[in-house]
């Protein structure tokens, strides 16, 4: 029996065209991706197409995520071998991370595909990324949420969506936490990573408990550690968030010296307002720097997950009035590196 794949188009560069120096959404060639795939790869696969939205991903709002999720939820999974979602690269890491949680129990592979350039740009790998997703669905038959993407000078890789990190500056390349994708396409076969951080195929193929109902809280502020970051600019007198998530340096540190640059003073300020402070990412297996010791008693530490996952889990926890630490401790779809 021929394979059947549901393709959910949402816009993004992979659904855009280039006209001179401008890239914009195309309303004329929404099926161009599938047509180009058939021309280049040939296929007897049946593709069903859905289009819940058509948007550049940097402009995605909460209601757009809801529309995408509702569309996916309405698909009869028993009729398909897999589902592909086309998505823009700018916010791919957030949407893929979120969907790895709320659709952690999906019984077929759900694969996100993107492109750094429009399909009519010869540099685009949109069709190749799509073809990788199709091949992964055809051959691997795993359950869960994944990302298919090829960086320059590398083989096409399949990432666990729960571990995808934000695109690299300027290049737009994607990687997984610890630099370990699930597998990569070598020749005509997928070769699985031998990293100790990657779960076994049997675990990925196993049935998982559903996440349940969810709601996202948008009342959070994210801050990234930088040299000479002045925390005094974050004054919540007029509008107060429910939580602040601080992205740490790779060593699990942030400045604890000086006045305006001292995160300890900022944390005390937030605590006085009843605002939760979460630090991420924190490697539970690493030694703790002396400068970070005092932080452990003053805020919530997000262990062994990406910063993107921490943000998603904080939003999910607050959205359903759940304890943040409890949400961060879950391991719904292999997001925990040491889980």
PAZAPA-4460 file (N, C-alpha, C; in steps of 0.05 Angstrom, whole numbers, plus 32768, in hexadecimal, padded with zeros to 4 digits):
% residues 339
    n_x    n_y    n_z   ca_x   ca_y   ca_z    c_x    c_y    c_z   seq   type   mol
   8011   7FE8   8000   8000   8000   8000   8012   8019   8000     1      X     A
   800A   802C   7FF0   801A   8045   7FEF   8018   8055   8009     2      X     A
   802E   8062   800F   802E   8073   8027   801D   808B   8024     3      X     A
   8013   8095   803A   8002   80AD   803A   800C   80C0   8050     4      X     A
   8012   80D9   8047   801D   80ED   805A   800C   8106   8059     5      X     A
   8006   8110   8070   7FF8   812A   8072   800C   8140   8075     6      X     A
   800A   8154   8063   801C   816B   8064   800D   8184   806D     7      X     A
   8015   818F   8083   8008   81A7   808E   801A   81BF   8087     8      X     A
   8011   81D0   8075   8020   81E8   806D   8019   81FF   8080     9      X     A
   802D   820D   8089   8028   8224   809B   8036   823E   8092    10      X     A
   8044   823C   807B   8051   8254   8071   806F   8252   8074    11      X     A
   807C   8268   807D   8099   8268   8081   80A8   826B   8066    12      X     A
   80C2   826C   8068   80D2   826F   8050   80CE   8258   803D    13      X     A
   80C9   8240   8047   80C5   8229   8036   80AB   822B   8026    14      X     A
   8099   823D   802E   8081   8243   8020   8081   825F   8013    15      X     A
   8099   826A   800F   809C   8285   8004   80AA   8285   7FE9    16      X     A
   80AC   829C   7FDD   80BA   829F   7FC4   80CC   82B8   7FC6    17      X     A
   80E1   82B8   7FB7   80F4   82CF   7FB6   80EE   82E0   7F9E    18      X     A
   80EB   82FA   7FA3   80E7   830D   7F8D   80FB   8324   7F91    19      X     A
   8112   8322   7F83   8127   8335   7F87   8133   8332   7FA3    20      X     A
   8133   8347   7FB3   813F   8345   7FCE   812A   8340   7FE3    21      X     A
   8112   8339   7FDB   80FC   8335   7FEE   80F2   8318   7FEE    22      X     A
   80ED   830E   8006   80E1   82F3   8009   80C6   82F7   8015    23      X     A
   80B1   82EB   8009   8096   82ED   8014   8087   82D4   800E    24      X     A
   8071   82D1   801B   8060   82B9   8018   8054   82B8   7FFC    25      X     A
   8051   82A1   7FF2   8046   829D   7FD7   802A   8290   7FD9    26      X     A
   8017   829D   7FCC   7FFC   8292   7FCC   7FF7   8281   7FB3    27      X     A
   8009   8283   7FA0   8005   8274   7F87   8010   8258   7F87    28      X     A
   8026   8253   7F95   8033   8239   7F93   8034   822A   7FAD    29      X     A
   801E   8229   7FBB   801D   821C   7FD5   8024   81FF   7FD4    30      X     A
   8020   81F2   7FBD   8026   81D6   7FBA   8041   81D2   7FAC    31      X     A
   8050   81E7   7FA8   8069   81E5   7F99   807C   81D2   7FA6    32      X     A
   807C   81D1   7FC1   808F   81BF   7FCF   808A   81A2   7FC7    33      X     A
   8071   819A   7FC8   806A   817E   7FC1   8070   8179   7FA3    34      X     A
   8069   818C   7F92   806E   8188   7F75   808C   8185   7F70    35      X     A
   809C   8196   7F7C   80B9   8195   7F78   80C4   817B   7F83    36      X     A
   80B9   8172   7F99   80C2   8158   7FA5   80BC   8141   7F91    37      X     A
   80A5   8141   7F86   809D   812C   7F73   80AF   812D   7F5A    38      X     A
   80B5   8145   7F51   80C6   8148   7F39   80E2   813E   7F3E    39      X     A
   80ED   8143   7F56   8109   813D   7F5C   810C   8120   7F67    40      X     A
   80F9   8117   7F75   80FC   80FD   7F82   80E9   80E7   7F78    41      X     A
   80D3   80F0   7F6B   80BF   80DC   7F62   80B3   80CF   7F7A    42      X     A
   8099   80CA   7F79   808D   80BE   7F91   8071   80B4   7F8B    43      X     A
   806A   809E   7F97   804F   8094   7F95   8040   8099   7FB0    44      X     A
   804C   80AA   7FC0   8040   80B1   7FDA   8028   80C3   7FD5    45      X     A
   8013   80BF   7FE4   7FFC   80D1   7FE3   8000   80E7   7FF8    46      X     A
   7FFF   80FF   7FEF   8001   8116   8001   7FE6   8124   8004    47      X     A
   7FDD   8127   801D   7FC5   8137   8023   7FCF   8151   802E    48      X     A
   7FC4   8167   8025   7FCD   8182   802C   7FB9   8191   803E    49      X     A
   7FC4   819E   8053   7FB3   81AF   8064   7FC2   81C9   8068    50      X     A
   7FB3   81DF   806A   7FBF   81FA   806D   7FB0   820A   8082    51      X     A
   7FB7   8205   809C   7FA9   8214   80B1   7FB1   8231   80B3    52      X     A
   7FC9   8238   80A9   7FD2   8254   80A9   7FE8   8257   8094    53      X     A
   7FED   826F   808D   8002   8276   807A   8010   828F   8084    54      X     A
   8027   828B   8091   8033   82A1   80A0   8051   829E   80A0    55      X     A
   805F   82B4   80A1   807C   82B4   80A6   8080   82AE   80C3    56      X     A
   8091   829C   80CA   8091   8291   80E5   8099   82A6   80FA    57      X     A
   80A8   82BB   80F3   80AE   82CF   8106   8096   82DE   8110    58      X     A
   8080   82DC   8101   8067   82EA   8108   8053   82D8   8117    59      X     A
   805A   82C0   811D   8047   82AD   812A   803D   82B8   8145    60      X     A
   8023   82B6   8149   8016   82BE   8162   800B   82A5   816F    61      X     A
   8001   82A8   8188   7FF6   8292   8197   7FDF   8285   8188    62      X     A
   7FCE   8295   817C   7FB7   8289   816D   7FC0   8279   8155    63      X     A
   7FD7   8280   8149   7FE1   8271   8133   7FEB   8255   813C    64      X     A
   7FF8   8254   8153   8000   823B   815E   7FE8   822A   8164    65      X     A
   7FD3   8236   816F   7FBB   8228   8175   7FAE   821C   815B    66      X     A
   7FAE   822C   8146   7FA3   8223   812C   7FB3   820B   8121    67      X     A
   7FCD   820D   8124   7FDE   81F7   811A   7FDA   81DE   812A    68      X     A
   7FD8   81E1   8145   7FD3   81CA   8156   7FB8   81BE   8151    69      X     A
   7FA4   81CF   814E   7F89   81C5   8149   7F87   81B5   812F    70      X     A
   7F95   81BF   811A   7F96   81B2   8100   7FA3   8196   8103    71      X     A
   7FB9   8195   8111   7FC7   817C   8116   7FB6   8168   8126    72      X     A
   7FA9   8173   813A   7F99   8162   814C   7F81   8155   813C    73      X     A
   7F77   8164   8128   7F60   815B   8119   7F67   8145   8104    74      X     A
   7F81   8142   80FE   7F89   812E   80EA   7F84   8112   80F5    75      X     A
   7F78   8101   80E6   7F74   80E5   80EE   7F8E   80D7   80EA    76      X     A
   7F9D   80D3   8100   7FB8   80C7   80FE   7FB7   80AB   80F3    77      X     A
   7FA1   809D   80F7   7F9F   8081   80EE   7FA0   807E   80CF    78      X     A
   7F9B   8094   80C1   7F9A   8094   80A4   7FB4   809B   8097    79      X     A
   7FC8   80A3   80A7   7FE1   80AD   809C   7FF9   809E   80A8    80      X     A
   800E   809D   8097   8027   8091   80A1   8039   80A6   80AF    81      X     A
   8033   80BF   80AA   8042   80D5   80B7   8036   80F0   80B0    82      X     A
   8040   8104   80BE   8036   8120   80B9   804F   8131   80B6    83      X     A
   804E   8144   80A3   8063   8158   80A0   8057   8173   80A4    84      X     A
   8065   8184   80B4   805D   81A0   80B7   8073   81B1   80AB    85      X     A
   806B   81C2   8098   807F   81D6   808E   807E   81EF   80A1    86      X     A
   8095   81FA   80A6   8097   820F   80BA   80AF   8221   80B4    87      X     A
   80AD   823B   80BA   80C3   824D   80B7   80D9   8247   80CB    88      X     A
   80F2   824E   80C4   8109   8248   80D5   810B   8259   80EE    89      X     A
   8101   8272   80EC   8105   8285   8103   80FA   827A   811D    90      X     A
   80E3   826F   811D   80D6   8265   8136   80D2   8247   8135    91      X     A
   80E0   823A   8123   80DD   821C   8121   80E4   820F   813C    92      X     A
   80F9   8218   8149   8102   820A   8162   80EC   820C   8177    93      X     A
   80DE   8223   8179   80C9   8225   818D   80B1   8213   8187    94      X     A
   80A7   8214   816E   808F   8205   8167   8095   81E7   8168    95      X     A
   80AC   81DE   815E   80B3   81C2   815F   80B6   81B8   817C    96      X     A
   80C3   81C9   818D   80C6   81C2   81A9   80AB   81BF   81B6    97      X     A
   8099   81D3   81B2   807F   81D2   81BE   806F   81B9   81B5    98      X     A
   8070   81B4   819B   8060   819D   8191   806C   8182   819A    99      X     A
   8086   8182   81A0   8092   8169   81AB   8086   8162   81C6   100      X     A
   807B   8176   81D3   806F   8172   81ED   8051   816C   81EB   101      X     A
   8043   817E   81DE   8025   817B   81DE   801C   8164   81CB   102      X     A
   802E   815B   81B9   8028   8144   81A8   803C   812E   81AC   103      X     A
   8046   812B   81C4   805A   8118   81CB   8051   80FB   81C6   104      X     A
   8037   80F7   81C6   802C   80DC   81C3   8022   80D6   81A7   105      X     A
   8029   80E7   8194   801F   80E3   8178   8028   80C8   816E   106      X     A
   8016   80B8   8163   801C   809C   815C   802B   8098   8142   107      X     A
   8030   80AD   8133   803E   80AC   811A   8053   80C3   811A   108      X     A
   8067   80C2   8109   807B   80D7   8108   806F   80F2   80FE   109      X     A
   8075   8107   810D   806F   8122   8105   8089   8130   8101   110      X     A
   808E   813A   80E8   80A8   8145   80E1   80A5   8162   80D8   111      X     A
   80B3   8174   80E4   80B4   8190   80DB   80C9   8193   80C6   112      X     A
   80C3   81A3   80B1   80D7   81A9   809C   80D7   81C7   8098   113      X     A
   80EE   81D2   8092   80F2   81EF   808D   8106   81F2   8076   114      X     A
   810A   820C   806F   811E   8212   805B   812A   822E   8062   115      X     A
   8143   8231   805D   8150   824B   8061   814B   825E   804A   116      X     A
   8144   8253   8033   813F   8263   801B   8126   825A   800D   117      X     A
   8118   826C   7FFF   80FF   8265   7FF1   8105   824F   7FDC   118      X     A
   80F0   8241   7FD4   80F3   822B   7FC2   80FD   8233   7FA7   119      X     A
   80F9   824C   7F9F   8103   8255   7F85   811F   8260   7F86   120      X     A
   812C   825D   7F9D   8148   8265   7FA0   8159   824B   7F9E   121      X     A
   816D   824B   7F8D   817C   8233   7F88   818B   8229   7FA1   122      X     A
   818E   823A   7FB5   819B   8232   7FCE   8189   8223   7FE1   123      X     A
   816F   8223   7FDB   815B   8217   7FED   815F   81F9   7FEF   124      X     A
   815C   81F0   8008   815C   81D3   800D   8140   81CA   8017   125      X     A
   812C   81DB   8011   8111   81D4   801A   8107   81B9   8010   126      X     A
   810C   81B4   7FF6   8103   819A   7FEB   8113   8183   7FF7   127      X     A
   812D   8187   7FFB   813D   8173   8007   8135   816D   8024   128      X     A
   812F   8182   8033   8126   817E   804E   810B   816F   804F   129      X     A
   80FA   8176   803C   80E0   8168   803A   80E4   814B   8032   130      X     A
   80F6   8146   801F   80FB   812B   8017   8107   811A   802E   131      X     A
   8117   8127   803F   8122   8119   8056   810C   8111   8069   132      X     A
   80F8   8123   806D   80E2   811D   807E   80D1   8106   8073   133      X     A
   80CD   8106   8059   80BD   80F1   804C   80CB   80D6   804F   134      X     A
   80E5   80D5   804A   80F5   80BC   804D   80F5   80B2   8069   135      X     A
   80F7   80C5   807C   80F7   80BD   8099   80DC   80B0   80A0   136      X     A
   80C6   80BC   8096   80AC   80B1   809C   80A9   8096   808F   137      X     A
   80B2   8093   8076   80B0   807A   8067   80BF   8063   8074   138      X     A
   80D7   8069   807D   80E9   8053   8085   80EC   804E   80A3   139      X     A
   80EA   8063   80B3   80F1   8060   80CF   80D9   8059   80E1   140      X     A
   80C2   8063   80DB   80AA   805B   80E9   80AC   8060   8107   141      X     A
   80B7   8076   810F   80B8   807D   812B   80A1   808F   8133   142      X     A
   809C   8091   814D   8086   80A2   8156   8091   80BB   8164   143      X     A
   8085   80D1   815F   808E   80E9   816C   8091   8101   8159   144      X     A
   80A0   8115   8163   80A2   812E   8154   80C0   8133   814E   145      X     A
   80C5   8139   8134   80E1   813B   812A   80E4   8153   8119   146      X     A
   80FD   8159   8112   8104   816F   80FF   8117   8164   80EA   147      X     A
   8111   8169   80D1   8123   8161   80BB   8130   817A   80B0   148      X     A
   814B   817A   80B0   8159   8193   80A7   8175   818C   809F   149      X     A
   817E   8198   8089   819A   8195   8081   81A9   81B0   8082   150      X     A
   81BE   81B1   8092   81D0   81C8   8093   81E4   81C7   807C   151      X     A
   81F1   81DD   8075   8206   81DD   8061   821C   81CA   806A   152      X     A
   8227   81BC   8056   823F   81AB   805A   8239   8193   806D   153      X     A
   8220   818C   8071   8219   8175   8082   8204   8164   8075   154      X     A
   8201   814C   807E   81EB   813B   8075   81D1   8145   8081   155      X     A
   81BB   813E   8074   81A1   8144   807F   819E   8135   809A   156      X     A
   8193   8143   80AE   8191   8138   80C8   8174   8138   80D2   157      X     A
   816D   8124   80E1   8153   8123   80EF   8159   8128   810C   158      X     A
   814B   813D   8117   814F   8144   8133   8136   813D   8143   159      X     A
   8139   8135   815C   8123   8134   816E   8119   8151   8172   160      X     A
   80FF   8156   816E   80F5   8171   8170   80F8   817C   818D   161      X     A
   80FA   816B   81A0   80FD   8174   81BC   8119   817D   81C2   162      X     A
   812C   817A   81AF   8147   8181   81B4   8152   8195   819F   163      X     A
   8141   819D   818D   814A   81B1   8178   8150   81CB   8186   164      X     A
   8166   81D8   817E   816C   81F2   8189   8167   8208   8174   165      X     A
   8167   8221   817D   8161   8237   816B   8177   8238   8156   166      X     A
   816F   8242   813E   8182   8243   8128   819A   8253   812E   167      X     A
   81B1   824A   8124   81CA   8258   8128   81C9   8274   811B   168      X     A
   81D6   8287   8127   81D6   82A2   811C   81E2   82A3   8100   169      X     A
   81D5   82B2   80EF   81DD   82B8   80D4   81DB   829F   80C2   170      X     A
   81E7   8289   80C9   81E6   8271   80B7   81CB   8265   80B6   171      X     A
   81BC   8266   80CD   81A2   825A   80CE   81A3   823C   80D2   172      X     A
   81BA   8231   80D8   81BD   8214   80DC   81AF   820B   80F6   173      X     A
   81A5   81F3   80F5   8198   81E7   810D   81A8   81D0   8118   174      X     A
   81A7   81CD   8132   81B4   81B7   813F   81A3   81AE   8157   175      X     A
   81AC   8198   8163   819E   818D   817A   81B0   8193   8193   176      X     A
   81A3   8192   81AA   81B2   8194   81C3   81C8   817F   81C4   177      X     A
   81DF   8186   81CD   81F7   8175   81CE   8202   816E   81B3   178      X     A
   81F8   817C   819E   8201   8177   8182   81FB   815B   8178   179      X     A
   81E6   814F   8183   81E0   8133   817C   81C4   8131   8170   180      X     A
   81C2   8131   8155   81A8   812C   8148   81A0   810F   814C   181      X     A
   8187   8109   8146   817E   80ED   8149   818D   80DB   8134   182      X     A
   818D   80E4   811B   819A   80D5   8106   81A0   80E8   80EE   183      X     A
   81AF   80DE   80DB   81B4   80ED   80C3   81B3   80DB   80AB   184      X     A
   81AE   80E7   8094   81AB   80D8   807C   81C6   80D5   806F   185      X     A
   81D1   80BD   806F   81EB   80B7   8063   81E7   80A5   804B   186      X     A
   81EB   80B1   8033   81E4   80A1   801B   81C6   809E   8019   187      X     A
   81BD   8086   801A   81A0   8080   8018   8195   8075   8032   188      X     A
   81A4   8078   8048   819B   806C   8061   819E   8080   8078   189      X     A
   818C   807E   808B   818E   808E   80A4   81A1   8080   80B7   190      X     A
   81B5   808E   80C0   81C8   8083   80D3   81C3   8091   80EE   191      X     A
   81BD   8081   8102   81B6   808D   811C   81CF   8094   812C   192      X     A
   81CC   80AA   813B   81E3   80B4   814B   81EB   809F   8160   193      X     A
   8205   809D   8164   820F   808B   8179   8214   809B   8193   194      X     A
   8209   80B3   8194   820C   80C3   81AC   81FE   80B6   81C4   195      X     A
   820A   80B6   81DC   81FC   80AB   81F3   81E4   80BB   81FB   196      X     A
   81E0   80D2   81F0   81C9   80E3   81F8   81B0   80DD   81E7   197      X     A
   81B3   80CD   81D2   819D   80C7   81C0   818E   80AE   81CA   198      X     A
   8173   80B0   81CD   8164   8098   81D6   8163   8083   81C0   199      X     A
   815F   806A   81C9   815D   8054   81B7   8144   8056   81A5   200      X     A
   8146   804B   818D   8130   804B   817A   8117   803E   8187   201      X     A
   811C   8029   8196   8105   801B   81A3   80F6   802D   81B6   202      X     A
   8105   803F   81C4   80F8   8051   81D6   80E7   8066   81C7   203      X     A
   80F2   806F   81B0   80E4   8083   81A0   80CB   8077   8194   204      X     A
   80CC   805E   818D   80B6   8050   8180   80A0   8048   8194   205      X     A
   80A7   8049   81AE   8094   8040   81C3   807D   8054   81C6   206      X     A
   8068   804A   81D1   8050   805B   81D7   8055   806D   81EF   207      X     A
   804C   8086   81ED   8050   8099   8203   8035   80A4   820D   208      X     A
   8035   80AC   8226   801C   80B8   8231   8017   80D3   8225   209      X     A
   7FFD   80DA   8220   7FF7   80F4   8215   7FFD   810B   8228   210      X     A
   8003   8122   821D   8009   8139   822D   7FF0   8143   823C   211      X     A
   7FDA   8143   822E   7FC2   814D   823A   7FBC   816A   8231   212      X     A
   7FA8   8176   823D   7FA1   8191   8236   7FB8   81A4   823C   213      X     A
   7FB9   81BA   822D   7FCF   81CD   8231   7FC5   81E9   822C   214      X     A
   7FD3   81FC   8237   7FCF   8218   8230   7FEA   8226   8234   215      X     A
   7FF0   8239   8224   800A   8247   8226   8006   8262   8234   216      X     A
   8017   8267   8247   8018   8281   8254   802D   8292   8246   217      X     A
   8025   82AA   823D   8038   82BB   822F   8044   82D0   8242   218      X     A
   803D   82CF   825B   8047   82E4   826E   8063   82DC   8279   219      X     A
   8076   82D9   8267   8091   82D3   826F   80A4   82E5   8261   220      X     A
   80BC   82E9   826D   80D1   82F8   8260   80E9   82E6   825E   221      X     A
   80F7   82E6   8247   810F   82D7   8243   8127   82EA   8241   222      X     A
   813C   82E2   824E   8155   82F2   824E   816C   82E0   8248   223      X     A
   817F   82E9   8238   8196   82D9   8231   81AF   82E6   823E   224      X     A
   81BF   82D6   824C   81D7   82E0   8259   81EA   82EB   8244   225      X     A
   81F4   8303   824A   8207   8311   8238   821A   8321   8249   226      X     A
   8231   8326   823F   8244   8337   824D   8238   8352   8253   227      X     A
   823B   835B   826C   8232   8375   8275   8213   8379   8273   228      X     A
   8205   8363   8275   81E7   8365   8274   81DE   8374   828D   229      X     A
   81CF   8389   8288   81C5   839A   829E   81A9   8392   82A5   230      X     A
   81A5   8384   82BB   818B   837A   82C3   8179   8391   82CD   231      X     A
   8184   83A8   82D3   8173   83BD   82DE   8160   83C8   82C9   232      X     A
   8165   83C2   82AF   8153   83CB   829B   8138   83BB   829B   233      X     A
   8139   83A4   82A8   8120   8394   82AA   8111   839D   82C2   234      X     A
   8100   83B1   82BE   80F0   83BC   82D3   80D2   83B4   82CD   235      X     A
   80C7   83A6   82E0   80AC   839B   82DB   8097   83AC   82EA   236      X     A
   809B   83C5   82ED   8088   83D6   82FB   806D   83D9   82ED   237      X     A
   806D   83DB   82D3   8054   83DF   82C4   8048   83C5   82BB   238      X     A
   8058   83B2   82B3   804E   8398   82AA   805F   8382   82B5   239      X     A
   8054   8370   82C4   8063   835C   82D2   805F   8340   82C6   240      X     A
   8074   8332   82C0   8071   8317   82B5   806D   8303   82CC   241      X     A
   8065   82EB   82C5   8063   82D6   82DA   807D   82C8   82DE   242      X     A
   808E   82C8   82C9   80A8   82BB   82CC   80BC   82C8   82B9   243      X     A
   80D5   82C5   82C1   80EC   82CE   82B1   80FE   82B5   82AC   244      X     A
   8104   82B0   8293   8116   829A   828D   8130   82A5   8282   245      X     A
   8146   829F   8290   8160   82A9   8289   8171   8293   827C   246      X     A
   817A   8298   8264   818C   8285   8256   81A8   828A   825F   247      X     A
   81B4   8275   826B   81CE   8277   8276   81E4   8274   8261   248      X     A
   81FC   827A   8269   8213   8273   8259   8216   8255   8257   249      X     A
   8226   824B   8245   8228   822E   8241   8231   8220   825A   250      X     A
   823F   822E   826B   824A   8221   8284   8236   8222   829B   251      X     A
   821D   822B   8295   8209   822C   82AA   820D   8244   82BD   252      X     A
   8218   8259   82B3   821D   8271   82C3   8210   828A   82B8   253      X     A
   820F   829E   82C8   8207   82B9   82C1   8214   82CC   82D5   254      X     A
   8217   82E5   82CE   8226   82F7   82E0   8219   82FA   82FB   255      X     A
   8229   82F6   8310   8220   82FA   832C   8231   830F   833A   256      X     A
   823D   8321   832A   824E   8335   8335   8244   8351   832D   257      X     A
   824D   8366   833B   8246   8381   8334   822B   8388   833F   258      X     A
   821F   839E   8335   8205   83A7   833E   81F0   83A1   8329   259      X     A
   81EF   83B1   8314   81DA   83AD   82FF   81DD   8393   82F0   260      X     A
   81F6   8389   82EF   81FB   8370   82E1   81F7   8357   82F2   261      X     A
   81F0   835A   830B   81EF   8344   831E   81D4   8336   831C   262      X     A
   81D3   831E   8313   81BA   830F   8310   81AD   830A   832B   263      X     A
   81BD   8307   8340   81B2   8302   835B   81A0   8319   8364   264      X     A
   81A8   8331   835F   8198   8348   8366   817E   8348   8355   265      X     A
   8180   8341   833C   8169   8340   832B   8156   832A   8334   266      X     A
   8161   8313   833C   814F   82FE   8346   8141   8306   835F   267      X     A
   814F   8314   8371   8142   831D   8389   812B   8331   8382   268      X     A
   8130   8342   836F   811C   8355   8366   8103   8346   835C   269      X     A
   8107   8331   834B   80F1   8321   8340   80E2   8313   8356   270      X     A
   80F1   8307   8369   80E4   82F8   837E   80D3   830B   838F   271      X     A
   80DC   8323   8393   80CC   8337   83A2   80B1   833D   8395   272      X     A
   80B0   833A   837A   8098   833E   836B   8087   8325   8368   273      X     A
   8092   830E   8371   8084   82F5   836D   8088   82E9   8351   274      X     A
   809D   82F2   8343   80A3   82E8   8329   80B8   82D2   832A   275      X     A
   80B1   82BB   831F   80C3   82A4   831F   80DA   82A9   830B   276      X     A
   80F2   82A0   8313   810A   82A2   8302   8114   8286   82FD   277      X     A
   8117   8280   82E3   8120   8265   82DB   813A   8269   82CB   278      X     A
   814E   8258   82D2   8168   8259   82C4   816B   8240   82B3   279      X     A
   8175   8244   829A   8177   822E   8287   818D   8235   8273   280      X     A
   819A   8221   8268   8199   8205   8270   81AE   81FE   8286   281      X     A
   81A8   81E9   8295   81BA   81E1   82AB   81BF   81C3   82A7   282      X     A
   81D8   81BC   82A6   81E0   81A0   82A2   81E2   8193   82BE   283      X     A
   81D1   817F   82C4   81D1   8173   82DE   81EB   8163   82E4   284      X     A
   81F9   815C   82CF   8211   814C   82D3   822B   815D   82D5   285      X     A
   8228   8177   82D2   8240   8188   82D2   8246   8193   82ED   286      X     A
   825F   819A   82F2   8267   81A8   830A   825A   81C4   830A   287      X     A
   8255   81CD   8322   8248   81E8   8325   825E   81FD   832B   288      X     A
   825E   8212   831C   8271   8227   8321   826A   8236   833B   289      X     A
   827E   823F   8349   827A   824D   8362   8267   8264   835F   290      X     A
   8269   8272   8349   8258   828A   8344   823B   8283   8341   291      X     A
   8235   8269   833C   8219   8261   8337   820D   8254   8350   292      X     A
   821D   824F   8365   8213   8240   837C   81FB   824E   8389   293      X     A
   81FD   8268   838C   81E8   8277   839A   81CE   8278   838A   294      X     A
   81D0   8275   836F   81B9   8275   835E   81A6   825E   8364   295      X     A
   81B1   8248   836C   81A2   822F   836F   818C   8231   8384   296      X     A
   818F   8243   8397   817C   8245   83AD   8168   825C   83A8   297      X     A
   816C   826B   8392   815C   8283   838E   8148   8280   8377   298      X     A
   814C   826C   8366   813B   826B   834E   8137   824D   8346   299      X     A
   812A   8249   8330   8124   822F   8325   8139   8228   8310   300      X     A
   8145   8211   8312   8158   8208   82FE   814C   81F4   82EB   301      X     A
   8150   81F8   82D1   8145   81E6   82BD   815C   81D4   82B4   302      X     A
   815B   81BB   82BE   8170   81A8   82B9   816D   8198   829F   303      X     A
   8183   8197   8290   8186   8183   827A   8173   8186   8262   304      X     A
   8169   819E   825E   8159   81A3   8246   8163   81BD   8239   305      X     A
   815B   81C1   8220   8163   81D9   8212   8155   81F1   821E   306      X     A
   815F   8209   8218   8152   8221   8220   8136   8223   8213   307      X     A
   8134   821B   81FA   811A   821C   81EC   8106   820B   81FA   308      X     A
   810E   81F3   8203   80FC   81E1   8211   80F4   81ED   822C   309      X     A
   8107   81FA   8239   8101   8206   8253   80EB   821B   8250   310      X     A
   80EE   822C   823C   80DA   8241   8237   80BF   8235   8232   311      X     A
   80BE   8220   8221   80A4   8213   821B   8098   8207   8234   312      X     A
   80A8   81FA   8245   809E   81ED   825D   8094   8201   8271   313      X     A
   80A2   8218   8273   8099   822D   8286   807E   8238   827C   314      X     A
   807B   823C   8262   8062   8246   8257   804B   8232   825B   315      X     A
   8051   8219   8258   803D   8204   825C   8035   8202   827A   316      X     A
   8049   8203   828B   8044   8201   82A8   8032   8217   82B1   317      X     A
   8039   8230   82AA   802A   8247   82B3   800E   8248   82A6   318      X     A
   800D   823D   828D   7FF3   823D   827F   7FDE   822C   828C   319      X     A
   7FE7   8218   829B   7FD4   8206   82A9   7FD8   8208   82C7   320      X     A
   7FE5   821D   82D0   7FE9   8222   82ED   7FF6   820A   82FA   321      X     A
   800A   81FF   82ED   8018   81E8   82F8   8033   81F2   8303   322      X     A
   803E   81E3   8316   8058   81EA   8321   806D   81E9   830B   323      X     A
   807D   81FE   8309   8091   81FF   82F3   80A6   81E9   82F6   324      X     A
   80AF   81E5   830F   80C3   81D0   8313   80B9   81B5   830B   325      X     A
   80A0   81B0   8311   8094   8196   830A   8093   8192   82EC   326      X     A
   808C   81A7   82DE   808A   81A6   82C1   80A6   81A1   82B5   327      X     A
   80BA   81AF   82C0   80D5   81AD   82B6   80E1   8191   82BB   328      X     A
   80D6   8183   82CF   80E1   8168   82D5   80D6   8152   82C3   329      X     A
   80C2   8158   82B3   80B6   8144   82A1   80C9   813E   828A   330      X     A
   80C5   8127   827E   80D5   811F   8266   80C2   8112   8253   331      X     A
   80B2   8123   8245   809D   8119   8234   80A6   810D   821A   332      X     A
   80BA   8119   820D   80C4   810F   81F4   80E3   8112   81F2   333      X     A
   80F1   8106   8205   810E   8104   8205   811C   811F   8205   334      X     A
   810E   8133   8211   811B   814E   8213   8131   814F   8228   335      X     A
   8130   813C   823B   8145   813B   8250   815E   812D   8245   336      X     A
   8174   813C   8245   818D   8130   823B   8196   8119   824D   337      X     A
   8193   811D   8267   819A   8108   827A   8182   80FB   8286   338      X     A
   816C   80FB   8277   8152   80F2   8282   8150   80D3   8284   339      X     A
***
